[in-house]
């Protein structure tokens, strides 16, 4: 992932410059833009999930987007760094997400 942080971001309406992270900006403007590569199935699943969550909301004050879900996934990953181990993406995934039992009748 690459991160491109701009020191200051001009407000499109006023032309004023604000520092990223400034509390007087909307949430999406407080965040730093970054780029990541996802599989097509991940993008489709995130889009469906965010739409479902948006439709099921009781309070309509904040949008839930695929980016919202990616930020939550990053928070979850960072909260479990103590269990993260492995040399490949597959090994790292298995250290975080145990594979379900294949036996339909566990003892």
Helices and strands as residue ranges (DSSP letters): E 2-3, E 8-10, E 17-19, H 27-30, E 34-35, H 40-56, H 66-79, G 81-83, H 89-96
